[in-house]
Amino acid sequence: MALVPMKQTIEVVKSTTDDWGRTIPSVPVSYKCRVEEKLNVVKNEAGEEATTTLKILLDKLVDIDYDDTVIFVNELGIKTSRKPAKINVIRDFGGKALLTEVYL
């Protein structure tokens, strides 16, 4: 059971390449999550400031990478499809992963 209610759903399309470096389409994987639509300023993986509009909380440790594409459709039917700007794993005192935080 998650710490926060997970009422929304996202799809993650993994980024895979063949031997020649061409992108191979993969099957999207759905995850239950909590999405907050607000403006955030975060530091991306390069250490630069990035402005994001979505904060996604996923239960436990989720296999998501900076090259993956995350697709979210809100209640009004507005579709957002982007690559993560920041991925953060929230852990408890014992080191167990509680939530995965993703900013788009």
C-alpha positions as a Markdown table, in Angstrom:
| # | Residue | x | y | z |
|---|---|---|---|---|
| 1 | Met | 0.0 | 0.0 | 0.0 |
| 2 | Ala | 1.3 | 3.4 | -1.0 |
| 3 | Leu | 1.9 | 6.4 | 1.3 |
| 4 | Val | -0.3 | 8.6 | -0.8 |
| 5 | Pro | -3.4 | 7.7 | -2.9 |
| 6 | Met | -2.4 | 6.6 | -6.4 |
| 7 | Lys | -5.5 | 7.6 | -8.5 |
| 8 | Gln | -3.9 | 8.6 | -11.8 |
| 9 | Thr | -2.1 | 6.4 | -14.4 |
| 10 | Ile | 0.9 | 7.1 | -16.6 |
| 11 | Glu | 2.5 | 5.1 | -19.4 |
| 12 | Val | 6.3 | 4.7 | -19.7 |
| 13 | Val | 7.8 | 3.9 | -23.1 |
| 14 | Lys | 11.3 | 2.5 | -22.6 |
| 15 | Ser | 14.0 | 3.8 | -24.9 |
| 16 | Thr | 15.8 | 1.0 | -26.6 |
| 17 | Thr | 18.2 | 1.0 | -29.6 |
| 18 | Asp | 19.5 | -1.6 | -32.0 |
| 19 | Asp | 23.1 | -2.4 | -33.0 |
| 20 | Trp | 23.1 | 0.6 | -35.4 |
| 21 | Gly | 21.9 | 3.1 | -32.8 |
| 22 | Arg | 18.3 | 3.4 | -34.2 |
| 23 | Thr | 15.4 | 3.6 | -31.8 |
| 24 | Ile | 13.2 | 0.6 | -31.5 |
| 25 | Pro | 9.6 | 1.2 | -30.4 |
| 26 | Ser | 8.7 | -0.7 | -27.2 |
| 27 | Val | 5.4 | -1.5 | -25.5 |
| 28 | Pro | 4.3 | 1.1 | -23.0 |
| 29 | Val | 4.1 | 0.0 | -19.4 |
| 30 | Ser | 1.3 | 1.5 | -17.2 |
| 31 | Tyr | 1.8 | 2.6 | -13.6 |
| 32 | Lys | -0.6 | 3.9 | -10.9 |
| 33 | Cys | 0.7 | 7.2 | -9.6 |
| 34 | Arg | -0.1 | 10.6 | -8.0 |
| 35 | Val | 0.3 | 13.5 | -10.4 |
| 36 | Glu | 0.5 | 17.2 | -9.3 |
| 37 | Glu | 0.2 | 19.7 | -12.1 |
| 38 | Lys | 2.1 | 22.8 | -10.9 |
| 39 | Leu | 5.1 | 24.8 | -11.9 |
| 40 | Asn | 8.4 | 23.5 | -10.4 |
| 41 | Val | 12.0 | 24.6 | -10.8 |
| 42 | Val | 14.4 | 21.7 | -10.4 |
| 43 | Lys | 18.0 | 20.8 | -11.2 |
| 44 | Asn | 18.2 | 18.3 | -14.0 |
| 45 | Glu | 20.8 | 15.5 | -14.3 |
| 46 | Ala | 23.3 | 18.0 | -15.8 |
| 47 | Gly | 22.9 | 20.3 | -12.8 |
| 48 | Glu | 21.1 | 23.0 | -14.7 |
| 49 | Glu | 17.8 | 24.5 | -13.6 |
| 50 | Ala | 14.8 | 23.2 | -15.5 |
| 51 | Thr | 11.2 | 24.3 | -15.3 |
| 52 | Thr | 8.7 | 21.4 | -15.1 |
| 53 | Thr | 4.9 | 21.3 | -15.0 |
| 54 | Leu | 4.3 | 17.8 | -13.6 |
| 55 | Lys | 5.4 | 16.1 | -10.4 |
| 56 | Ile | 4.7 | 12.4 | -10.4 |
| 57 | Leu | 4.9 | 10.1 | -7.4 |
| 58 | Leu | 5.1 | 6.4 | -8.0 |
| 59 | Asp | 4.9 | 3.6 | -5.4 |
| 60 | Lys | 8.3 | 2.0 | -4.4 |
| 61 | Leu | 11.2 | 1.8 | -6.9 |
| 62 | Val | 10.2 | 2.1 | -10.5 |
| 63 | Asp | 12.4 | 1.3 | -13.5 |
| 64 | Ile | 12.4 | 4.7 | -15.2 |
| 65 | Asp | 15.3 | 6.4 | -17.0 |
| 66 | Tyr | 16.1 | 9.8 | -18.4 |
| 67 | Asp | 15.8 | 8.5 | -21.9 |
| 68 | Asp | 12.3 | 7.1 | -21.4 |
| 69 | Thr | 9.2 | 8.9 | -22.5 |
| 70 | Val | 6.4 | 9.4 | -20.0 |
| 71 | Ile | 2.8 | 9.9 | -21.2 |
| 72 | Phe | 0.1 | 11.3 | -19.0 |
| 73 | Val | -3.5 | 12.2 | -19.8 |
| 74 | Asn | -5.3 | 14.3 | -17.3 |
| 75 | Glu | -9.0 | 14.3 | -16.5 |
| 76 | Leu | -9.7 | 16.9 | -19.2 |
| 77 | Gly | -8.1 | 14.7 | -21.9 |
| 78 | Ile | -5.0 | 16.9 | -22.2 |
| 79 | Lys | -2.0 | 14.6 | -23.2 |
| 80 | Thr | 1.5 | 15.3 | -22.0 |
| 81 | Ser | 4.4 | 13.3 | -23.4 |
| 82 | Arg | 7.9 | 14.2 | -22.2 |
| 83 | Lys | 11.2 | 12.8 | -21.0 |
| 84 | Pro | 11.9 | 13.2 | -17.3 |
| 85 | Ala | 13.9 | 16.2 | -16.1 |
| 86 | Lys | 14.6 | 14.8 | -12.7 |
| 87 | Ile | 14.2 | 11.4 | -11.1 |
| 88 | Asn | 14.5 | 11.0 | -7.3 |
| 89 | Val | 14.0 | 8.0 | -5.1 |
| 90 | Ile | 12.6 | 8.7 | -1.6 |
| 91 | Arg | 13.8 | 6.2 | 1.0 |
| 92 | Asp | 13.0 | 5.5 | 4.7 |
| 93 | Phe | 15.5 | 5.3 | 7.5 |
| 94 | Gly | 16.4 | 1.7 | 6.7 |
| 95 | Gly | 17.1 | 2.5 | 3.0 |
| 96 | Lys | 14.0 | 0.9 | 1.6 |
| 97 | Ala | 12.5 | 2.7 | -1.4 |
| 98 | Leu | 9.1 | 4.3 | -0.5 |
| 99 | Leu | 8.4 | 6.4 | -3.6 |
| 100 | Thr | 9.9 | 7.4 | -6.9 |
| 101 | Glu | 9.5 | 11.1 | -7.7 |
| 102 | Val | 9.6 | 12.1 | -11.4 |
| 103 | Tyr | 9.5 | 15.7 | -12.7 |
| 104 | Leu | 8.4 | 16.3 | -16.3 |
